[in-house]
């Protein structure tokens, strides 16, 4: 069982930066692959980025490549999402998620993750 709590969201101007954190409970955090998703009003939840347990492999959606960086600190049981050059279209509720296994086929799918946080709001003003 893994419990996830996101933080770090807020209101920022276009071009600004934010760093989201996701604190995980449980001793087995390091064995889980982790991901970030987001959901804007009226839209489906979409993949943002993912990272395997060893941090050697990361994956990002095309819409955030070069702007967002996912990382993790297994010693602190924490997942991060550094978001730079933010745009108004990045406005959404951001969720972290955990998966015991992460084949490439499911890395960007909501159904591929077993555990979810409650979300943190990110609002980017133009």
Buried (B, 14 or more C-beta within 10 A) or exposed (E): EBEBEBEBBEEBEEEBEBEBBBBBEBEBBBEBBBBBBBBBEEEEBBBBBBBBBEBEEEBBBEBBEEBBBBBBEBEEBBBBBBBBEBBEEBBBBBBBBBBEEBEEEBBBEBEBBEBBBEBBEBBBEE
